């Protein structure tokens, strides 16, 4: 009688295969996680921006210019009033923030960022949004802490800032800051370097959080491949 020889894998072959799978997973999983984190930040920032624009449209529709035109620099109570009236209604489940003092750090921890005289609010997704009203150019600045629960949030990754100005004096607000107006192809490299800088006020005496935000916004809310902050 002829014996049929069964084919199968040896223990060594199985172990080698599992080892290869483990190596591939170790290489690819961190990259996938990094990509997902980056996309989440892009999506959240774009959503916050578009929602804030709705708040400005609400203000324009009410035709009550006294609230914005009577802005006083670094007035926390006035900032709180503006947010509650025009922006809290368009963010579902917004509450006033009463947690720990919010800080952010440069990518290597060499600089600390902390804003004073800012009215902070917690959104329903856990993001903390701060508003400072400034008399200079009738500008409103929003400080965005995407991960306030982190022990050491990173500027340009967990912390950004969006500023808006009335472009024509008729309540038509748009994203704009002194830094964003200087951003172009010739200054782009300087912005990238300053975004990842350890200096507290790099480039044009603006904070790195502003410069990192400019790079993101000017690239249609997508981080460029040469973005200096790693996810």
N, C-alpha and C positions, 0 to 999 in steps of 0.2 A: 504494500500500500504506500502511495506517494504522500509524503508529509507536505502540508502547505505552510510555508514560512511566513509568519505575520510580521508586517512592517510597522515600525513605531519609532518614537524618539527616545534617545538615550537620556539619562539624567543630565549628562554634561551638556547636551544640545539644548535641553529645556532651560538649564541655568544660564547658558550663554544668551539665549533668546530673551530671557527675563532681564538679564543685565543690559542688553542693547536697548530694550524698551525703557528701562529705568534711566539710562543715559539720555535718550531722546526726550523723555518726559522732563528730566532735570534741566535740559536746555530750553525746551519750548514753553513749559508752563510759566516760568517767570516772565518771559516775553509776552505771553498772552495776558497775564495779569496786568503787566505794565500798560499794554495797549488798552485794556478795558478801563483802567483807572484814568488814563489820558482821555479817552472818549467820554467818560462820565463827567470829567471836569469841563470839557468842551461843550457838552450838552447843557450842563447846568448853567454855565456862564452865558451861553446864548439865550437860554430861557429867561434868566434874570434880566438880561439886557432888553429883550422884547417885552417883558412884563413891565419893566420900568417905563418904557416908551408909551405903554398904555396909560400909565399913571399921568404922564405929561399931557397926553391927549385929553384925559379927564379934566385936568386943570384948565386946559385951553377951552374946553367945551363950557366950563362954568363961567368963563369970562370974568374971573375975579383975580386980577393981577396983584392985588395988594399983598397977598401971602408971600409970593416969591420976590416981588420988588422991594419989600420992606425987610429983606434978609439982613441979618447982622452977622458978621464973621464969628465963627466958633460959638454960636449961641445954641446950646444943647436943647433948651426948652423950645425954641423956635423950630429947630430941626425935628424934634419929636412931634410937634403940632403938624408940620408939613407932612411927615411920614404917615401919621394916623389919618389925616384927611384925604390924601391923594394916592398913597401907595399901599397902606395896609388893606384897603378894600379889594385890591386886585391880587393879593397874595392870600390864599386860603389858609385860615387858622393861624394868623400871625399873632404873636404875643410879645410883650416887652421883655427884653433880655435882662435877667437879674443874676446871672451866673458869675463865674470867676472873671478876673481881669483878662481881657483878650490880648494875646501877644502872638507874634509870628517871628520867624528867624530866617536869616539868610541860609543858603543851601548847606553851608558848612558850620552854621551856628555862630559865625563871627559878629553878626549884627542883630540887634533886637528891634522889633517894630511894635509900637504901641500907640494907639490914637487916643487923644483926650478930647473932651467936649464933644463927644459923638453920641447920638441917640441910637442904641442898638436894639434890634428886634430879632426874634427867632422865627423862622419860617417853618411850615409843617414838615418839611423834609430834613430838619435839623440844621440847615444853613443859618448862620447869624449874619444879618445885614445891618450895617451902621450907616447913618446919614449925618453929614455935616453940611450946614448951609453956609455959604461964603458970599460976601458982598462983592468980591472982585469979579466983575464980568457976569454977575447974576448967575453963579455956578452952583450946582448941587453935586456933592461928591458922595459916592456910596462905597463903603468898605465891606468887602465880602470875605467872610470866614467860612470856607466850604467844609472844614473839618475842625470845628471848635473843640471837639472832645480829645483831639490829639495832644500829647504832652508837648511836642515841639513842632507845630505847624510850619511849613516851609513857604516862604515868599515865592510866588510864581508857580506854586503847585497847590497849595491849600489856601492862599491868601492873595486877593487881587483888589483893585480899586477901579471903579467906573465913575467918570465925571461927565457932566452934561451942562451945556450952555444953550441959552436962547440965541439961535443963529441970526434972527432977523428982528428981534424985539417984539414979535407977535405971538410969543408962546410956543414957537416951533423949536423944541429942544432936541439936541442931537449929541451923540458922544463926542466930546472934545476936551482936550486939556492942553496946557502949554507944551507938554512933551509930545502929544499926538500930532500937533501941528508941525513939529520938527522932524517927524519920521518920513523918510524917503529912502530910495535905493542907496544914496550916498552915505546916509547916516545909519543904515540898517545894522551894519556890523558893530558900530558903537553901541547901539541899543541892545544887541545880543550880549555884548560884553558887560554892559552895565546891569542888565537883568540878572546875571549870575554873579555880580560883584559882591564882595564882602563889605564894601563901603556903605555907610548908612544913607548918604545922599549922593549917589553917582550921577553924572551926566545931567547938566542943566539944573543942578540942585533939586532934582526930583527923586523921590524914593524909588527903589527898585521895583516895588509892587506896581507902581504906575507904568514903568517902562515894560515890565513883563506883560501887563494887560494890553498895552499898545500893540505889542508884537502879536498877541493873540487876536485882538479885534481886527487889526489891519490884514490879517491872514484869514479873514472870514470865519473866525472862531475855530480855527484849526491850528494846532501847534506845528510849526515847521520842523523839518527833519534836523535842522541845526539848533533847535531850541536848547539853551544851556542847562535847564533844570531837568534832571532825570526822574522818571516815574518808576 
